[in-house]
Amino acid sequence: MISMGDFPTLRTERLLLRQFHASDADIVQRLAGTKEVAAGTLLPHPYDADTAARWIAQQQENFVAGTALSFAIVLAEEGQLIGSIGMEITREHQLARLTYWLGLANWNQGYCTEAVQAVLDYGFTHLSLHRIYAPHFHNNPASGRVLRKVGMTHEGRMREHYIRFGELVDVEIYGMLRKEFVSRQSGRP
């Protein structure tokens, strides 16, 4: 078990990444409950309010245990919750698995890229992780574009890795090492 201290709040140009609150359950259910969002993730579908409330409570437990960090993605000016981004942390290997989703109305506006960049920075700079990786379904190419934009490297494909809505789905894996992040931040090739 590791202690990550108080829950961090991260700010970007347009976003506030903050801890989830129990009062967010209805919004999480509404956003994550659409089939379009569920199709690109492992979120259950249908996704009811009780499931959202349990998920939020579990995120807090995971944070206290030092095994995960899940941020609510909030539009800074409006204060509107639009999605989630987090890391499942394996401290013994100094790595984390990055996951995220956005509500449908906020797709294709650069919010994921902004949030991923902030969480990568936090993971490498504040948690001293060595490696962060992110899987995405092959049939969700927008996630691959986000991961490439932030400088992650495509490392391979796990063929027919999951069954989603009755279909076998390939999973693409992207990764970044701390030295690559530092080099990218300093502008070196």
N, C-alpha and C positions, 0 to 999 in steps of 0.2 A: 504494500500500500504506500502511495506517495501523497504528500500534501502539496496542493497547488495554491494554497493560501486563499484569499478572498476571490470570489468569482470576478474575472476581469470584464471590463467593458471596453470594446474596441470601437474606434471611430474612423470612418473613411470620409471621402469627400461628400458622399450622399447618404451614407448608412451609419446606423448605430447597431453594433452587435452586442447584445446583452443577454443576461440570464433569462430563461423562461420562467414565467410566473404561473401559478395555478389558474389565474384569471385569463390566461391565453388559450385555454383548452378549446373554447368554442371557435376561435379564429383558426387554430391549428386544425381542428376537425374540418372546418369549411374549406380551407386551402388544400390540405393534404387529402381530403376526401374525394377530390375529383379523379375520375378515371385517367385523365391525361397525365396528372402528376404521379399517380400511383404506377402507371405503366412504365415510367422511367426509373422507378425505385423499387425497393422491397417493402414499401409501406403496405399495410393491409388494405384491402378494398372489399367491401365498403369499410370506411373508417368512421367509427362513431365517437361521440363526445366522451364516453367513458374510457375508450382506448386512448384518446388524446390526453385525458387527465392522468391516466396511469403512466403514459409515456413521459409526460412532463415530470412526474414524481420520480420516475426511474432515472431521468437525466440528472436530477439533483443528487440522488444516491450514488450514481456513477462518478459525479464530480467529487463528492466527499471521499469516495474510495480511491480517487486518483486514476480511474480507468477511462474516463471520457470527459469531454468538454463539449457541450452543445449550446450554441448561441441562437437566439432569436434574431433574425435579420429584420431590421426595422428601418423604414424610410425616416431619416433623421428629421427632416422638416415637418412632415405630417405626423410622425409618431405611429405610423401604421405598420403592423407586423405583416411581412410578406413571405417569410420562409424560414428555413433552418439551415445551419451549417455546423458541423462538428467534427471532432476527431475521437476515435477510439484509440486509446494510448496503451502501448505495450512497453512499459518503462524498461524492463529488463533487456530489451533489444533496441531501445532508444528510437522507437518508431511509432507512427500513428497512421491510421486509416482515415482518410478524409471523406466525408459524405455531405451532401447538401441537396436541398430541393427548394423550389420557389413556387408560389401560387401562379396559376396560369396567366393571370392578367399582368404579371410582371416579367414574363419571359422576354428575351431578346432586347433587353435594355441595358445590359452591361452590369447588372447588379451582382450576378454570380461571380463574374471576374473580379469585381471589387472586393466581395466578401472572401473569396478564396485567397486573394493576395494578402488580405489582412490576417487571415488565420494561418497562412504559411509563415508570415512574419512572426506572429506570436509563437507558433510551434518551434521554429528554429531559434528565435532570439530569446524568448522568455522561458521556454521549457527545455531548451538545449537538446532538441531531438536531432538525431542523425539523418533520419529518412522519413518522408511523408509520402504516402502513396494514395491513389484514388482509383477505384474501379468505376466503370460506367457500362451500361448495357450498350452493345454494339448498335442497336436500333435507336439510340439516343445520341446522334452525332453532335448535337449542340453542347453536350457535356465535354466531349473531346475537344471541341474548339476552345472552350473555357480553359481547360487544363493546358492546352498548347499555348494560349495567350499568356499565361502566367509563367511559362517556361518549363513546365513539367515535360518529361520525356516519355514517349509511348514505349512501354516495355514488353508488350505482348498481348495476346488474346487467349483467354480461357474459353475453349470451344464448348458450346452447349452446357454451360456451367450451371444455369438456373432454369427452372420452369416458371414462366410468368404468364398468367392468364392462359394456361394450357399449352404454351409454346416453349420450346427449348430456346434459350437466349445465350448468345455469346457475350462474354464480358471482356472489355478492353481495360488494360491496366496502365496507368501513368504513374510516374514517380519522380521525386526530386530528393537530392542529397543536400545536406546543409552547405557543403562547399559550393555546390551549384547555385544555391540561393544567394550566398554571400557574393559570389562572382557576378551574378546577375545584378545585385543591388549596387555593386561598385562600378558597374558598367564594363567590366572586363569580359572578354569572350569566353 
